[in-house]
Amino acid sequence: MSEPTVALALGAGGARGIAHVHALAAFDDLGLRPVAIAGTSIGAIMGAAYASGMSAGEIHSYVHERFQNRLELLADMWKLRPERVSQFLEEGGPRLGEINIERVVDQFLPSQIVTDFSQLQIPLQVIATDYYAHCDHVFGSGSLHLALAASAAIPAVFLPVKIEGDVFIDGGMTNPVPFDKLAGSADIIVAVDVSGGPQGERGKRPGKVDVVYAASQLMQLSIVRAKTEHYQLDICMRPNIARFRALDFLKTDRILNGSLPLREDLKRELGAAMDDFMKRRNS
């Protein structure tokens, strides 16, 4: 009798999502292949790398090397500037802080990530937020790179992404951990939530920047809690990385080290869930 099937949802969280590599490593250790993956923002990017055929070890090596050299990072960031005045004006002209994430994706994605959904080895759903429709949107065909850009377009950091006349921003605004999109796709559904939450001394009044930063985290936590009441979710892993911020990519090694227990914890949870499923199926 065949083993139970498993689907994987990888959540939004900016740099905290680097921890997803340990969840992918757990699957590799077990020789287990997800039958489907759904991802939001950084979760979509990590899921795309894995669904393109990269191993967890290869993804780990890439993110470690990519964010280790600050001078190289600065040089790559410089390449993201508009090449022409007309391009600068098309992207909104003078503005504070917003970067064209489509160029970021082209510059920073591993070359092993395929360009089209049809080339993926594992079915992948990429979640973005449809700005004017006020809801999440699932990409599952067409340009993978464009979908990833839309999914990771953090407001005020990156420009919204236009696709076929619609405008998209970060999927974490409406569906930070998209396990609901995997309903009915597998016997066991696993989610990795890296949305974090406010940290600090209880009772201490936080500063303005901390409150603004934490507001989106609280919103995402509320969305995930509400969805667990209505959709199948067999395993939900939350690595201890809330102390890191969404743009802490220069702390990649600290994030990887701090979230290392996720690998063994998920292997134990998966083993127990699969054993329980088999017992129930055989009873």
MILUM-932513 format. One record per residue (C-alpha): residue number from 1; residue in one letter; chain; x, y, z. Coordinates in nm, 4 decimals, padded with zeros to 6 digits. Example, Ala and Ser with C-alpha at 12.3 -4.5 7.8 and 13.67 -1.06 7.14 Angstrom:
BEGIN
     k   r   c         px         py         pz
     1   a   A    01.2300   -00.4500    00.7800
     2   s   A    01.3670   -00.1060    00.7140
% end
This chain:
BEGIN
     k   r   c         px         py         pz
     1   m   A    00.0000    00.0000    00.0000
     2   s   A    00.1382    00.3400   -00.0985
     3   e   A    00.2491    00.5980    00.1549
     4   p   A    00.0278    00.9033    00.2187
     5   t   A    00.0822    01.2032   -00.0053
     6   v   A    00.2043    01.5332    00.1366
     7   a   A    00.1558    01.8928    00.0157
     8   l   A    00.3570    02.1880    00.1413
     9   a   A    00.2668    02.5541    00.2009
    10   l   A    00.5516    02.8026    00.2522
    11   g   A    00.4617    03.1351    00.4086
    12   a   A    00.5576    03.4985    00.3646
    13   g   A    00.8032    03.6734    00.5946
    14   g   A    01.0801    03.8373    00.3954
    15   a   A    01.4261    03.7359    00.5162
    16   r   A    01.2698    03.5103    00.7808
    17   g   A    01.1606    03.2875    00.4931
    18   i   A    01.5209    03.1786    00.4459
    19   a   A    01.4299    02.9318    00.7223
    20   h   A    01.2133    02.7452    00.4701
    21   v   A    01.5288    02.5745    00.3477
    22   h   A    01.5278    02.3600    00.6627
    23   a   A    01.1737    02.2406    00.5899
    24   l   A    01.2820    02.1462    00.2385
    25   a   A    01.5835    01.9671    00.3867
    26   a   A    01.3473    01.7589    00.6017
    27   f   A    01.1699    01.6398    00.2866
    28   d   A    01.5039    01.5563    00.1243
    29   d   A    01.6208    01.3668    00.4342
    30   l   A    01.3043    01.1570    00.4303
    31   g   A    01.3207    01.0981    00.0552
    32   l   A    00.9739    01.2503    00.0416
    33   r   A    00.8518    01.4605   -00.2505
    34   p   A    00.5585    01.7002   -00.2056
    35   v   A    00.2813    01.6394   -00.4569
    36   a   A    00.2052    02.0123   -00.4583
    37   i   A    00.3514    02.3358   -00.3207
    38   a   A    00.1844    02.6698   -00.2522
    39   g   A    00.3893    02.9725   -00.1568
    40   t   A    00.3554    03.3385   -00.0754
    41   s   A    00.6300    03.5992   -00.1237
    42   i   A    00.9629    03.4507   -00.0016
    43   g   A    00.7779    03.1213    00.0399
    44   a   A    00.6858    03.1303   -00.3283
    45   i   A    01.0482    03.1963   -00.4228
    46   m   A    01.1804    02.9104   -00.2092
    47   g   A    00.9043    02.6851   -00.3374
    48   a   A    00.9882    02.7772   -00.6977
    49   a   A    01.3527    02.6855   -00.6441
    50   y   A    01.2577    02.3470   -00.4994
    51   a   A    00.9890    02.2798   -00.7618
    52   s   A    01.2447    02.3672   -01.0315
    53   g   A    01.4624    02.0775   -00.9159
    54   m   A    01.7065    02.2424   -00.6752
    55   s   A    01.7816    02.0396   -00.3632
    56   a   A    01.7554    02.1933   -00.0176
    57   g   A    02.1353    02.1796    00.0051
    58   e   A    02.1732    02.3730   -00.3192
    59   i   A    01.9259    02.6369   -00.2040
    60   h   A    02.1069    02.6626    00.1311
    61   s   A    02.4410    02.7151   -00.0425
    62   y   A    02.2961    02.9768   -00.2759
    63   v   A    02.1389    03.1971   -00.0079
    64   h   A    02.4459    03.1662    00.2151
    65   e   A    02.6831    03.2737   -00.0608
    66   r   A    02.4484    03.5338   -00.2116
    67   f   A    02.4125    03.7428    00.1031
    68   q   A    02.7584    03.6986    00.2517
    69   n   A    02.9465    03.9599    00.0465
    70   r   A    02.8129    04.3102    00.1185
    71   l   A    03.0173    04.4818   -00.1520
    72   e   A    02.8881    04.2407   -00.4144
    73   l   A    02.5343    04.2995   -00.2922
    74   l   A    02.5767    04.6758   -00.3226
    75   a   A    02.7085    04.6340   -00.6752
    76   d   A    02.4084    04.4204   -00.7670
    77   m   A    02.1678    04.6688   -00.6095
    78   w   A    02.3252    04.9446   -00.8219
    79   k   A    02.2375    04.7435   -01.1322
    80   l   A    01.8687    04.7700   -01.0385
    81   r   A    01.8477    05.1404   -01.1276
    82   p   A    01.6458    05.2387   -01.4392
    83   e   A    01.8668    05.2423   -01.7467
    84   r   A    01.6799    05.5226   -01.9250
    85   v   A    01.4974    05.8403   -01.8235
    86   s   A    01.1859    05.7125   -02.0009
    87   q   A    01.1986    05.3935   -01.7943
    88   f   A    01.2381    05.6004   -01.4784
    89   l   A    00.9287    05.8028   -01.5661
    90   e   A    00.7280    05.4933   -01.6605
    91   e   A    00.7946    05.3546   -01.3125
    92   g   A    00.6544    05.6634   -01.1403
    93   g   A    00.9388    05.9134   -01.1567
    94   p   A    01.0850    06.0567   -00.8323
    95   r   A    00.9750    05.8503   -00.5327
    96   l   A    01.1078    05.7366   -00.1974
    97   g   A    01.2183    05.3790   -00.1478
    98   e   A    01.0230    05.1825   -00.4070
    99   i   A    01.2358    04.9469   -00.6189
   100   n   A    01.1242    04.7652   -00.9318
   101   i   A    01.0985    04.4102   -00.8013
   102   e   A    01.0873    04.2614   -01.1490
   103   r   A    01.4517    04.3639   -01.1898
   104   v   A    01.5285    04.2342   -00.8395
   105   v   A    01.3885    03.8932   -00.9345
   106   d   A    01.5896    03.8830   -01.2569
   107   q   A    01.9073    03.9843   -01.0718
   108   f   A    01.8833    03.7678   -00.7602
   109   l   A    01.6991    03.4473   -00.8497
   110   p   A    01.9161    03.1356   -00.8895
   111   s   A    01.9662    03.0492   -01.2544
   112   q   A    01.8208    02.7023   -01.1859
   113   i   A    01.4715    02.8478   -01.1304
   114   v   A    01.2773    02.7943   -01.4525
   115   t   A    01.1032    03.0839   -01.6252
   116   d   A    00.7602    02.9271   -01.6859
   117   f   A    00.5228    02.7274   -01.4651
   118   s   A    00.5032    02.4562   -01.7329
   119   q   A    00.8715    02.3722   -01.6736
   120   l   A    00.8345    02.2959   -01.3020
   121   q   A    00.8889    01.9437   -01.1677
   122   i   A    00.6335    01.9894   -00.8868
   123   p   A    00.3009    02.1749   -00.9283
   124   l   A    00.3316    02.5201   -00.7701
   125   q   A    00.0796    02.7866   -00.6796
   126   v   A    00.2134    03.1392   -00.6276
   127   i   A    00.0000    03.3756   -00.4217
   128   a   A   -00.0134    03.7518   -00.4725
   129   t   A   -00.2633    04.0198   -00.3686
   130   d   A   -00.4844    04.1726   -00.6362
   131   y   A   -00.4741    04.5360   -00.5263
   132   y   A   -00.7988    04.6560   -00.6818
   133   a   A   -00.9961    04.3314   -00.6394
   134   h   A   -00.9118    04.3339   -00.2646
   135   c   A   -00.8292    03.9632   -00.2496
   136   d   A   -00.5585    03.7056   -00.2997
   137   h   A   -00.4791    03.5767   -00.6471
   138   v   A   -00.3299    03.2416   -00.7466
   139   f   A   -00.0781    03.2176   -01.0294
   140   g   A   -00.0277    02.8698   -01.1671
   141   s   A    00.0586    02.9182   -01.5324
   142   g   A    00.2525    03.1539   -01.7557
   143   s   A    00.5611    03.3492   -01.6512
   144   l   A    00.6920    03.2171   -01.3196
   145   h   A    00.9344    03.5058   -01.2686
   146   l   A    00.6618    03.7666   -01.3125
   147   a   A    00.4353    03.5810   -01.0690
   148   l   A    00.7166    03.5653   -00.8117
   149   a   A    00.7746    03.9391   -00.8478
   150   a   A    00.4046    04.0080   -00.7876
   151   s   A    00.3934    03.7752   -00.4876
   152   a   A    00.6916    03.9444   -00.3193
   153   a   A    00.6110    04.3104   -00.3940
   154   i   A    00.6235    04.4365   -00.0332
   155   p   A    00.4343    04.7690   -00.0119
   156   a   A    00.6520    05.0835    00.0119
   157   v   A    00.9642    04.8727   -00.0510
   158   f   A    00.8869    04.7507   -00.4033
   159   l   A    00.6727    04.8872   -00.6842
   160   p   A    00.3412    04.7079   -00.7421
   161   v   A    00.3542    04.4701   -01.0377
   162   k   A    00.1250    04.5010   -01.3389
   163   i   A    00.0172    04.1789   -01.5110
   164   e   A   -00.2360    04.1799   -01.7955
   165   g   A   -00.3942    04.5033   -01.6791
   166   d   A   -00.4181    04.4117   -01.3107
   167   v   A   -00.2022    04.5438   -01.0253
   168   f   A   -00.0519    04.3133   -00.7629
   169   i   A    00.1281    04.3559   -00.4317
   170   d   A    00.2763    04.1151   -00.1770
   171   g   A    00.0607    03.8081   -00.1214
   172   g   A    00.1254    03.8270    00.2519
   173   m   A   -00.1276    04.1085    00.2764
   174   t   A   -00.4152    03.8671    00.2094
   175   n   A   -00.2812    03.5105    00.2369
   176   p   A    00.0476    03.4843    00.4278
   177   v   A    00.0487    03.1025    00.4576
   178   p   A   -00.1547    02.9587    00.1686
   179   f   A   -00.2349    02.6109    00.2970
   180   d   A   -00.5999    02.6675    00.1994
   181   k   A   -00.4977    02.6502   -00.1684
   182   l   A   -00.3819    02.2905   -00.1125
   183   a   A   -00.7158    02.1611    00.0196
   184   g   A   -00.7889    01.8192   -00.1285
   185   s   A   -00.4500    01.7912   -00.3005
   186   a   A   -00.2853    01.5526   -00.0522
   187   d   A   -00.3473    01.3265    00.2455
   188   i   A   -00.1318    01.5434    00.4716
   189   i   A   -00.0917    01.9197    00.4418
   190   v   A    00.2117    02.0866    00.5977
   191   a   A    00.2574    02.4616    00.6460
   192   v   A    00.5616    02.6607    00.7531
   193   d   A    00.4673    02.9970    00.9037
   194   v   A    00.7475    03.2552    00.9254
   195   s   A    00.5271    03.5610    00.9794
   196   g   A    00.6777    03.6240    01.3231
   197   g   A    00.5251    03.8611    01.5796
   198   p   A    00.6196    04.1565    01.8019
   199   q   A    00.9122    04.0925    02.0355
   200   g   A    01.0238    04.2794    02.3467
   201   e   A    00.9557    04.3411    02.7134
   202   r   A    00.5873    04.2994    02.7956
   203   g   A    00.4361    04.6284    02.9122
   204   k   A    00.7030    04.8435    02.7473
   205   r   A    00.5654    05.0982    02.5010
   206   p   A    00.7192    05.0215    02.1571
   207   g   A    00.8583    05.2886    01.9264
   208   k   A    00.6849    05.4099    01.6112
   209   v   A    00.9030    05.2103    01.3725
   210   d   A    00.8538    04.8908    01.5716
   211   v   A    00.4766    04.9372    01.5761
   212   v   A    00.4590    04.9931    01.2012
   213   y   A    00.6781    04.6893    01.1409
   214   a   A    00.4798    04.4685    01.3805
   215   a   A    00.1379    04.5722    01.2478
   216   s   A    00.1669    04.3594    00.9336
   217   q   A    00.2942    04.0650    01.1377
   218   l   A   -00.0089    04.0821    01.3661
   219   m   A   -00.2380    04.1015    01.0650
   220   q   A   -00.0771    03.7959    00.9109
   221   l   A   -00.0996    03.5979    01.2347
   222   s   A   -00.4712    03.6793    01.2558
   223   i   A   -00.5316    03.5661    00.8977
   224   v   A   -00.3561    03.2341    00.9574
   225   r   A   -00.5454    03.1670    01.2812
   226   a   A   -00.8783    03.2375    01.1122
   227   k   A   -00.8032    03.0044    00.8215
   228   t   A   -00.7079    02.7110    01.0432
   229   e   A   -01.0710    02.6957    01.1551
   230   h   A   -01.1955    02.6322    00.8021
   231   y   A   -00.9271    02.4437    00.6074
   232   q   A   -00.7277    02.1235    00.6463
   233   l   A   -00.3914    02.1756    00.8128
   234   d   A   -00.2230    01.8705    00.9625
   235   i   A    00.1164    02.0182    01.0559
   236   c   A    00.2043    02.3832    01.1118
   237   m   A    00.5659    02.4649    01.1896
   238   r   A    00.6724    02.8032    01.3300
   239   p   A    01.0516    02.8371    01.3619
   240   n   A    01.1821    03.0652    01.6363
   241   i   A    01.2841    03.3592    01.4156
   242   a   A    01.0394    03.6357    01.5086
   243   r   A    01.3296    03.8548    01.6265
   244   f   A    01.4400    03.9037    01.2648
   245   r   A    01.2887    04.1654    01.0361
   246   a   A    01.1596    04.1218    00.6834
   247   l   A    01.4615    04.2901    00.5228
   248   d   A    01.7307    04.1302    00.7405
   249   f   A    01.8899    03.9453    00.4482
   250   l   A    02.2374    04.0417    00.5677
   251   k   A    02.1619    03.8270    00.8752
   252   t   A    02.1114    03.5186    00.6599
   253   d   A    02.3542    03.2996    00.8548
   254   r   A    02.1967    03.3948    01.1878
   255   i   A    01.8512    03.3149    01.0482
   256   l   A    01.9735    02.9791    00.9182
   257   n   A    02.1381    02.8921    01.2495
   258   g   A    01.8436    03.0124    01.4587
   259   s   A    01.5924    02.8087    01.2597
   260   l   A    01.8003    02.4902    01.2317
   261   p   A    01.5768    02.2882    01.4727
   262   l   A    01.2975    02.3133    01.2130
   263   r   A    01.4623    02.0375    01.0101
   264   e   A    01.4490    01.7666    01.2759
   265   d   A    01.1220    01.8900    01.4266
   266   l   A    00.9450    01.8636    01.0926
   267   k   A    01.0874    01.5175    01.0286
   268   r   A    00.9430    01.4002    01.3601
   269   e   A    00.6062    01.5641    01.2921
   270   l   A    00.5890    01.4205    00.9415
   271   g   A    00.6842    01.0726    01.0592
   272   a   A    00.4155    01.0777    01.3280
   273   a   A    00.1501    01.2142    01.0908
   274   m   A    00.2269    00.9526    00.8269
   275   d   A    00.2185    00.6705    01.0810
   276   d   A   -00.1120    00.7964    01.2167
   277   f   A   -00.2587    00.8215    00.8684
   278   m   A   -00.1572    00.4645    00.7862
   279   k   A   -00.3092    00.3342    01.1098
   280   r   A   -00.6368    00.5093    01.0386
   281   r   A   -00.6411    00.3856    00.6812
   282   n   A   -00.5776    00.0267    00.7907
   283   s   A   -00.8239    00.0242    01.0785
% end
